[in-house]
C-alpha cells in the first residue's frame, strides 16, 4: 500500500489522490502542478490535446508523483459512467480504491450579449459548467473518501457584471448555488465543498482576451486593487490550500481570488 494511504474501519484504502477536470492547460494546469507539489497524486482530464496532457503527466512523475491523464468531455454526461470506470482502474493500479479531492474546473468562455447569445451557446455553457459538474460529482461520489474536499470553479463575473458574459456568468452563478447544496448534503460524510472565483487571468481562456489584448489587460489592472491582471499561479495555490488540514472547517464558501477586482 502507498505510504500516503490510510485505512478506514471497514478496511477501505484511501489514497491521497485528486481529480482535476480540464487540468492540462490554463488555470487547471497550474492547479494540477500546485496540488502535486504538495504531495498529492493527480488524475486530470483533457478534452483533445493528448500530447499536451501526456507532457504534464510526465512532469508530475518527474516530481515524484503519480499522474494519469484521461480524456473527458465534461459537456457529454453520457460518457461519465465509462470515465468513472477508467478512474477506478487507475486507482486500483495505484493500490487504492478511493480518491480524496475533486476539482470541477473544466470550462469554456463565450462572449456574447444577451441579444446575440444563441440557444446552442447557452446550452453548451450550461452542459459544461452546470450539468457536467453536477452529474460527474454524483457519479464519482461512490469512489470518494469520506472527509474529502470538492472545489467548484466559479468566476468573479458572478459578483460583478461585464457586458457580453450574461450566459457564462449565469452558469457560474448556478455553480455557486450548487456548491452550497453539495456542502449541505455531503456534510454527513464530512466532505467540504467550496467554490473558488478567479478574477480576470492571463491565460488562453476566451481566446487569450486578457493575456493577449493590451487594452483589456490594462483595463483589468486599472480596476484591480493590486494593480494587475491575475496569473495562473495566483489561483493554483489557492485551490491546493483548500485541501490542507488547516482548511478543513472552511465549507460552503465562495472564495474570490481576484486581487481585489471591481471593488
N, C-alpha and C positions, 0 to 999 in steps of 0.2 A: 504494500500500500504506500502511496505517496506520503512523505512525511508531513505535508501540509493538511492531509485529510484528518478529519475527526470522525468519530463513530457515535451515532445516537444509541439510545437504549434498545431500539429494535434491531441494531446491527447494521443500519444503513450507512454506507460510506459517503461522507460529504466532502467533495473536492472544493478547494478554493479556486473556482472556475467562474469566469464571467462570460456572458454572451453579449455582444455588441452588434446591433444591426447597422448596416451602412458604415462598416468600420474600416474600409480600405482607403478612404480618401477624406480630405477636408477635416471637419471637426471630429468625425468618427475615428479617423486615423490617429489623431493626437490623443483621443480618449483611450484607444487601444494601447498606444505606447505608454501613456501615463499609468494605466491600470496594471500593465505588465511590469512596469518599472517599480511598482510597489509590491511585487511578489505574487501576482495572480496569473494563472494560465488563462488564455483567452480563445474563445471561439468567436470569430467575427464573420459577418456576411458581406458579400459584394454582389452587385447586380450583373455586371457584364465584363469587367476588365479582370480576367483571371490572372494575367501576368502581374499586374499591379498588386493584387491580393496575395499572390504567392511570394512576391518580394517582401511584403510586410511580414508574412508568416516567418520567412527566413530570418528577418531582422529580429523578431522576438525570440526565435530559437537561439540566435546569437547572443541574446541577453540572458540565456539560461532558462527561458520559459518555454512551456509547451504551447503551441498555437495551431489552430486549424481555420482555414478559410473555406467557407461554404457558400455556394451560390444561392441567392434568395431574392425574389421579387416580393417585397412586402405588400405590394398592391394586389397580389393574387392570393387570396386566402385559401383557395383550393389546393395550394401546394404545401400548406403548413403541416399537414399530417406527415407527409414524406420528409419534410425538413426536420421535424421532431425526431423521427427515426434515425436520421443521419446524426443528429446531436447525440442521441442515445448511444449510437455506435462509437462516436468519438470519446464520450465519457467512459464507456466500458473499456475502450482501448487504453485510456489513461488510468485505469484501475479504480474508478469511482462510478457511482450511478446517480449523482446529484451535482448540480451546479448551484452557485450561491448568489450570483449577481446578474442582473439583466439591465441593459441599456437599450431602450427603444429610440434609436437615433435616426434611422434611415428616413430620408425625405427628399422632396424636390421643391423648387420655388416656381411660382407663376406670378408674373407681374401683369396685371390687367385690371382696369377699372371695373366697378360694379356694372356699368353699362356694356362693357366689352367682354366680360368673362363668359365663356361658353359653358354649356352643361357638361361637355366632355372634360374640360379643365376642372370644373368643380368636382365632378365625380372622381377624377384621378387624385385630386388633393385629399378628398375625404377617404378614399380607399387606402392611400399610402400613410396618411398621418393619423387617422382615427380608427377606421375598421381594421387596418393591419395590426397596429399595436394592441388593440383590444383583444382580437382573436388569437394573435400569436402568443400573447401573455397567457391567455386561457389555455392554449394547447401545451405551453411549456410548464405550467404550474405543477403537474404531477412529477416533473423532474427537478423542481426547485426545492432546495433545502429550507426547512423551517428556520426562521431567523435571518433569511436573506434580505436583499435590498433590490429595489427596482427604481430606475431613473428614467423618466419620460422626458423627451426633449421638446420644449415649447419655444417661444420666441419673445423678445421684447415687444414685438408688434401686437402681442395680445394685451399689452398695457397701454401703449401709445399708438396712435394711428398715423399712417403714412399713405398717401394716395397710391392705389394700384395693388394693395395687398389684402383686400377685403376677404376674398375666399381663403387665402392662405392663413391669415390671422384668425379667421373664424374656425378653421380646422384646429389650429393650435389652442384656441380658447376651449374647444371641446376636450383637447388633451389635458388641460389643467383641471377641468371638472372630473374627467375620468380618473385622474391621479388621486383625487380626494376619495372617490368611491372605492378605488382599489385599496387605498390605505385602510379605509374603514373595514372592508370585507376580508382583507388578508391579515388584519390585526390579530385574530386568534392564532394565526400561525407565526406571529412575531415577525412578519415581513413588513419592512418600512418602505413606503413608496413616496417619492418626491418628484417634482418637475424642475428642471433647470431651464432658464430662459435666457439664452445668449442675446446680446445686442448685435449690432452690425459687425461682421467679422470678415477679415480679408482671406477669402477662400475662392474656389471656383464656383461656389453656390450662386445660382441665379445668373450664370454666365460670367462670373467674376465681377459683378457690378460694383462691389465695394473695393475689391483689390485692384482692379484694372482701370477704373474710371476716376481720374484725379479729382474731378469736380465733386463726385459723390463722396469720395474719401474725405475731402476737405470739409464737406458739409457735415458728415458724421462727426468728424473730430471737433468741429465748432459747437456741436450740440452735446458733447460728452464732457463730463466734469474732469476726467483725467486727460482730456486733450488729444485723443487719438482714436482711430478705429481699433476694434479688437483683433487679436491674432488667435489662431487655433490653440496655441499653448496657454492662452488665458482661460480656456474652457476645459481642456482635458484634465488638468489637475483638480479642478473643482469637482468634476464627476468622480474621479478616483478618490477624492477625500470623503465623499459621501459613503464610501464602502469601508471606511476606517471604523474601528471600535468606538472611537470618541464621538462619532456622529450617529450612534445607534438610537438616540432619543429624538432625532430630527425626523419628523414624519408628516406627510400630507401637506408639504410646503411647496410654494412656488419660489424658487431661488433664482433671482435675476443676476446674471453675470454680464454686465454691460459697461462697466467703467463709469456708471452714472449717466447714461444716455437719456436725453429728453426729460430732465428733472423738472 
